[in-house]
Amino acid sequence: MDELKLIEAVFAEPEPTPEAAAKGRERLLRTARASRFRRPRRRWPSVPPVRRVALVGAMAVMLTGAIIATQVGLGGSDPRTPGSLIAAPPADAQALLTLAARAATGRPGTVPSLGQYVHTKMLAQHSLYTKDKSGAMQYTKVLVSEERWEAADVGKPWLSRSQNLSATGPAPRAYWDRGVVDIVSEPGACPGQPAYARLGAWPTDPAQVRAKIVAEAGEKPLRIWRSLQNLVRESVIRPSLSAALYQVAAGLEGIVLVHDAVDAGGRPGLAVAMDEGNGTRSELIFDRTTYRYLGERTVNTRDRKVKASPGNEYTEKKGTVTGTAVLAVDLARGLPEVSPKASRMKIPC
């Protein structure tokens, strides 16, 4: 039955009884209410992407058990991941730092209690140069496990622990395998201020953070960049400060995007880099999907002469890499058992 015939049939029917009319009104109201509740589902695809970013961020705060996977959800190439719905990979270094700052802003900080220690676990790539029988210099890359326990408050000892795990190159094992090496730093004439306490006093407004760095390092972009590298590594426990540091870095002249960076732990990432002017390029590396800070590295952009000691010079080849990957930051109630062979030094003032 087409529409015209349907209309004719309706008008041809007799007037409904009062009971039938009441039932018809009730059915009409139920249909209208059901349609009203279903309507948002039909409108959902038109929600602007910015509102989806806010939703993903809120989910990340709630799902702290899977924070690395769901905390930010920006970028990424897999269409099944939340990040693919938000944005394409960043086009330049400024865009990457903006995304990293946004990701850090959504993460809660770690607040130690009185007496606790901030425990940082890292992997590092070091260079070892030895001489062969002819006296020629040989290069060996060493992978090092590094851990640090630093008191959250002043007046307590700290511990640095390292162990060379493996080496790639001609150096004999006896040259690089030294076992576990502990260095205990003890309070001296002044208690020394641990990184957590020191960075806890920093502002989180980017303009104020930049002013504080400039007051200590000067206005030159390279000097600001070098200060930022150390601060970024230390501030992983305080994401709100990390976010401000990334925004300061985004305003520096000379930064570039590196698409194929790999940290010391072998994790691929995107990097923001600056030419050091001495044949090296220093980089801050971020996860490709979550834009979480992974670590830093320095890459030789050309062969360069390096003096190991007076009268002892060697050539570092183009492409040689050193760096550090931050694997975990957590809290400990105290120091682990220290090696009886541990070296001891005073905490610097």
N, C-alpha and C positions, 0 to 999 in steps of 0.2 A: 504494500500500500504506500503510494507516494504522498507527499505533504498535502496536496490539494484534496485528495480523497480522505486523508485523515481529518482535515478540517471539516469537510462535509459530514463525515460520520459523527464528529463531536457535536455539531450543531443539530444533527438529526436526532440525537438522543434526548429522551425526556428529562425534565428538571430533576436533579437528585433529591432524595429525601433529606430532612435535617440530619438524620443519623449518618447518612453517607457523606454529606458535606463535612461534618465534623471529623470523620475519619480521614477524609481527603486532606483537610487542613493539617491534621496531625502528621500524616506522611510527608507533606510538603515541608513542615518545620524540621522533621528528622533529617530529611535530605539536605536542607540548607545548613544545619549544624554540622553534619558529616563533611560536607564540601568545605566549610570554613576551616575545619581542622586538617584537612588534607592539603589545603592550598599552599602552605609553606614548602612542602616537598617539591611542588612544581616550580616554585620561585628559586630554590636553592642554587641551581647552576648559574644564576645571574649575580650571586654575591661577589663583590669586588675582591681581587686577590689580597688586598691589604687586610681585609677583615679575616681572611684565612690565615694570614701570618699571625695575627693576634691569637687565633684559636689554637694553632700549633704550639705557640709559645706557652699558652696556658696549660695545654696537655703535658708539655715537657716538664713544667714545674711540678705537676702532680705525679708524673711517672718517674720519680727520682731513681728507681731501681734500674731503669734503662736509659739513663740520662745521656749517654754518649750517642745512642742511636736516635733518640726522639727529642732531644732537648731543643734543637733549633729547626731542623728539617728544612734548611735553605739550600738551594742548588742541588746538584746530582743529576746523573743522566739516566738512571733507571726509572722508567715511567711508573713502576710500582711503588716507588718511594715517595714519601710526603714531599721531599725537597723538589721533586720534578714538577710539582704543581705550583711552586712558588716563584722560582726564578731560574734563568739560565746561568751557567758559570760566569763569574765576574769578568768584565771586559778589560779591567786595568787594576793597578795596585790600589788605587783609592777605593774602588768598588769592593775589592777583597777585604780591605781594612774596615770598611763600613759594615760589611756583613759579619766580620769577626767581632766588631764592637757590639752589634746587635745580639749576637749569640752569647757573648760574655754577660751582657746585661740581664739575660734571662736565667743565669745560673746563680744559685745561692752560694754565699761564701762559707768557708770553714772557720769556725770560731773556737779556738782552743780554750780549755779551762785552765785555771791557775795550776802551774806545775806540769802541764803537758808539753810535749815536744812536737814540732812540725817535722814530719818524716817525708823526705823527697827521694824518690827512686828514679835513676836516669841511666841511659846508655850513652857512651861517648866514643867517638872515633879519634884516635890519636895517631900521630906520625912518629915512626921510629927510624932513625938513620944509623946504619952501621957501615963499616968498611970491609970490603972483601980482601983477599990475600994481596991483591995488587995495590990496595990503598984507595980504590974507587968507592964512592959513597953508594949505598944501596938503601932503597926505601921499603919499609914494611908498615902496613896498616894494622893497627891494634884496636880491637873492640874491648871496651872497658865498662864494667858495671860500677856505678857510683851511687852511694847512698849518703844521706846527710840527716842527722838528727839535731835540730836546733831548738833550744829552749824558747818557749813562747814569751817568757818573762826574763828579766835581767838577773845576773848573778849566779847563773848555773852553767856547768860545762856543756860543750857541744861535741859531737862526734862526726867525723868524715871517714867513710870506708870505701875503699876501691879494690877491685880485683880485675886483672887482665884476663879476659875470657878466651880470646882467640886472636890469631894473627894471620895476615895474608901477606906473604913476602919471604925473602931469603933469610931473615934474622933467625938464628937458632933459638929454640925455646928458652934456653937459660937466659937469654937477653931480655925476654919480655914477661916470662911467667914468674912473678914474685909472690904469688899467693895473696892472701888477704892483707891489706895494708890499712891500719887504723891510725888516725890522727885525732888526738883529744885536744880540744881548745878549752883552756881554763881561764876563769876571770883573773885579771891582773890588777894593775893599779887602778884601772877604771873598769866597771862591770862589763862594758861593751853592750851595744844595743842590737839585739837580734833582728833579723829582717822583718819578722812579723810585727814586732813592736814599732820598728822604724816606718814601715809602709802603712801601718794602721793610722799614723798621724797625717798621711797624705790626703789632700782633697780629691774628689772624684769629678770635679768640673774640669773639662779639657783645657780651658783657658788658664785656669789656676795651675793645673799640672804642667802645662808648657812653661808658664812663668817660673815655676820652681826649678824646672830642668835648666832653663836658660840662665837662671841666677847662678847655677853651679857649673854649667858646661859652656856657656856662651851661645851666641846666635847662629853660628855656622851649622848648616843642616847636617853635616857629617858628624859633628860633635854631639848634636842632639840625638842623632840616630844611634850612636854608640852608647849613650846613656840609656836610651830606650831599650836596647837589647838586654842589658843587665836587669833593668826594672821589670821587663815583660817576663823574664824567666822567674824572677822572685815573686811576682804578683799573682801566680797561678792560684794561690790560696785565697786571693781577694779579687774576684772577677770584676767587681764594680770599678776597681782601679785599672784593671787590664783594659776594660772598655775605653776608659779615658786615654790610656796610653796609645791604643790603636787609633783613636781619633787624632791625637797629636801627630802620630806618624803619617797619617793620611794627608796632612798639610805640608809635608816636607817636599822640597824640590829634589828631583833626582831619583825618586823611588820608581821601580819598575816591577812588573808582574813576571814571575817565572812559573811556567805551566807544568814542569816536570821535576819538581823538587822531591827528594827522598831523604827522610831523616835518618839518624844514626841507627834506629831500630828497624830500618827497612820499610817504614810506612810511607806510601806515596802521598804527596800533598801539593798544594799551591803555595807559592812563596812570594813575599814582598822583599825586594833586594835593593841594595845600594852599592855602587862602585866605591871601594875604599881608596882608590887612587894609587895603590901600590901593587897592582897586579892581582888583587883579590876582590871578590864580591861577597858581601855578608848578607845573609838571608834570615828572615823569620818565616817559619813553615807552619801552615794551617791545614787541617783536615779538609778534604775535597767536598765533603757533604755537610758536616756539622760546623765547619769553620772554627773548630776548636784549636787552640795553640798546641802544636806538637813538639817544637823545638827550634833550634837554630843551627846554621852551618856556615862555613866559609869555604868558598870555591876559588881555586886559582884560575884566573882568566888568561894567563900566559905563564911561560917558564919564568921563574924568578930566583934570584940569588938570595940565600939566607945565610947569615953568619951564626954558627952555633957557639963559637967562642973565638977569641982573638986568634987569627991565623987559620981558623977552621971554617971553611965555607962550603956549602953544598947547594945544588940546584933543585928546587921544587918544581915538578913538572906541571904543565897546564892540565887542569881537571882534577888535581889533588884536592881531597875534601877532608875537612875536620868539622866536628860539630857535636852537639848534645841533643838527645831526645828525652823529654820528660815523660816518664811512663806512669807515675802515680804520685799523688800527694795525699797523705792522710795524717792522722794524729796518733801519737804513742804516749803511754803513761810515763815512760822513762827511757833511759838508754839501754841498749842491749849489752850483753857481756862483752867487755872490751878485751882485745888481744893483749897478753902480757908484754908483747913486743911493741906495743903502740908508742908512737912518737907523741910528744907533748909540747904544746906551745901556748902562748898567752893570747887571749881574745884581743884583737886590735881595738884601740879606742876610737 
